[in-house]
Amino acid sequence: MHIELRLLSVRYPGRPRPAVDGASLGLHAGEIGVLIGPSGCGKTTLLRAVAGLEPASGGQILISGQPVAAAGVNVPPERRQVGMVFQDYALFPHLDVQRNIAFGLDRRMGRAERKARVAEVLGLVGLEGTEACMPHELSGGQQQRVALARALAPRPQLLLLDEPFSNLDVDLRERLAHEVRGILKAAGATALFVTHDQLEAFAIGDVIGVMHEGRLHQWDDAYTLYHRPATRFVADFIGHGVFAPATLKRVGDQVVVHTALGPLCDGAECVLPSAFGYGQCEVLLRADDIIHDDDAPVKAEIMRKAFRGSEFLYTLRLASGDTLLAHVPSHHDHRIGEWIGIRAQVDHVVTFQREAAAAAPPIASFPA
Ligand SMILES: Nc1ncnc2c1ncn2[C@@H]1O[C@H](COP(=O)(O)OP(=O)(O)OP(=O)(O)O)[C@@H](O)[C@H]1O
């Protein structure tokens, strides 16, 4: 692992609970990790601890196999070789682009070498020839790319980016998210990125971590987070879906999940009925698991609908009173109050305890 966190905890003085609570994760060289989670869940604190700006109160941080934070070890920020990009660009307003980028370069570098490196990173972020521009002459998006070039210039071991696009408008954010992934990959950088925007996380990350109240609930690729959420919180936070009552029953060597929409099966991957009392659990039904089908025997009433361009997100109610969400192509424009046929097509059956107590993350383990 190029960077590894082992059961990292960070506690602010006077606070009853740690801001980061036993987080373990790992990134290989050249990988991009993204942390997402609601406001106050500890994303920025985790990033600051990796940078050396907050001391760890427990656990370890290793960069290239070397502990930079551990019991009795606290390598200062300037010796961690970590680059940072924050949301407010933080360019020096009185320095031109050339000097802004050259600022963090090794003082022992010759003038020609410095100039060449600045030109190289400017090329990487698509801003060739802007060396003489002052920051105020650039757009917000261009300034943020200069900030990225400045962070990349000294070839840091690790790049940390904290909501770098949050000051930009939505269109630009989306474009930059894709661009930044390309730039980081072209630079071969290992990066840890913080955002509260899921789509941004999916656009940028090779691995995504979902945090809640200081705990890292899951550290996985986007597909697994969506289809195999490890906790109820992750299932709820990522995508649209509901938890519907279900009962697991063993039929031969298969587990059948009985729901109000009929039986569901998921080959070998479904947990055994014995995982829950009497097999009674809740099953995650995503909006894209629910198919509108006029011929389906199960009908649901449309309670709400939200237009999303190519599709509607319908909120539906079954005769049993249970609520469901469904993505339906937007040429099926039904009225609120109308009953439509639906069926479930669930490839990955994800089940949870019925009680709210199931929200706790699994016991933390070291990344392989
Ligand atoms: N300097 C500080 N002193 C005391 N408590 C702090 C400090 N900084 C953050 N906290 C607390 O630590 C917790 C985690 O904060 P943090 O800023 O890491 O969350 P975040 O997930 O980055 O939030 P956001 O998305 O809003 O930026 C919060 O409860 C916050 O109030």
The ligand as an SDF file (V2000), in Angstrom:
LIG
                    3D

 31 33  0  0  0  0  0  0  0  0999 V2000
  -10.9820   22.5320   15.1490 N   0  0  0  0  0  0  0  0  0  0  0  0
  -11.9850   21.8300   15.6590 C   0  0  0  0  0  0  0  0  0  0  0  0
  -12.2320   21.8060   16.9890 N   0  0  0  0  0  0  0  0  0  0  0  0
  -13.2250   21.0720   17.5120 C   0  0  0  0  0  0  0  0  0  0  0  0
  -14.0770   20.3270   16.7830 N   0  0  0  0  0  0  0  0  0  0  0  0
  -13.9030   20.3130   15.4410 C   0  0  0  0  0  0  0  0  0  0  0  0
  -12.8570   21.0600   14.8130 C   0  0  0  0  0  0  0  0  0  0  0  0
  -12.9160   20.8510   13.4750 N   0  0  0  0  0  0  0  0  0  0  0  0
  -13.9650   20.0090   13.2790 C   0  0  0  0  0  0  0  0  0  0  0  0
  -14.5540   19.6820   14.4520 N   0  0  0  0  0  0  0  0  0  0  0  0
  -15.6970   18.7710   14.6530 C   0  0  0  0  0  0  0  0  0  0  0  0
  -15.3110   17.4860   14.1810 O   0  0  0  0  0  0  0  0  0  0  0  0
  -16.3710   16.8520   13.4820 C   0  0  0  0  0  0  0  0  0  0  0  0
  -15.9030   16.5190   12.0650 C   0  0  0  0  0  0  0  0  0  0  0  0
  -15.6810   17.7110   11.3390 O   0  0  0  0  0  0  0  0  0  0  0  0
  -15.0970   17.7280    9.8560 P   0  0  0  0  0  0  0  0  0  0  0  0
  -14.8620   19.1550    9.4670 O   0  0  0  0  0  0  0  0  0  0  0  0
  -13.9630   16.8010    9.8000 O   0  0  0  0  0  0  0  0  0  0  0  0
  -16.3260   17.1160    9.0380 O   0  0  0  0  0  0  0  0  0  0  0  0
  -16.5960   17.0980    7.4480 P   0  0  0  0  0  0  0  0  0  0  0  0
  -17.1520   15.7570    7.1580 O   0  0  0  0  0  0  0  0  0  0  0  0
  -15.3760   17.5160    6.7130 O   0  0  0  0  0  0  0  0  0  0  0  0
  -17.7330   18.1900    7.3210 O   0  0  0  0  0  0  0  0  0  0  0  0
  -18.1090   19.1780    6.0770 P   0  0  0  0  0  0  0  0  0  0  0  0
  -18.5660   18.3020    4.9500 O   0  0  0  0  0  0  0  0  0  0  0  0
  -19.2040   20.0170    6.6470 O   0  0  0  0  0  0  0  0  0  0  0  0
  -16.8540   19.9570    5.7690 O   0  0  0  0  0  0  0  0  0  0  0  0
  -17.5390   17.8180   13.5340 C   0  0  0  0  0  0  0  0  0  0  0  0
  -18.3620   17.4310   14.6000 O   0  0  0  0  0  0  0  0  0  0  0  0
  -16.8990   19.1620   13.7850 C   0  0  0  0  0  0  0  0  0  0  0  0
  -17.7560   19.9950   14.5360 O   0  0  0  0  0  0  0  0  0  0  0  0
  1  2  1  0
  2  3  1  0
  2  7  2  0
  3  4  2  0
  4  5  1  0
  5  6  2  0
  6  7  1  0
  6 10  1  0
  7  8  1  0
  8  9  2  0
  9 10  1  0
 10 11  1  0
 11 12  1  0
 11 30  1  0
 12 13  1  0
 13 14  1  0
 13 28  1  0
 14 15  1  0
 15 16  1  0
 16 17  2  0
 16 18  1  0
 16 19  1  0
 19 20  1  0
 20 21  2  0
 20 22  1  0
 20 23  1  0
 23 24  1  0
 24 25  2  0
 24 26  1  0
 24 27  1  0
 28 29  1  0
 28 30  1  0
 30 31  1  0
M  END
$$$$
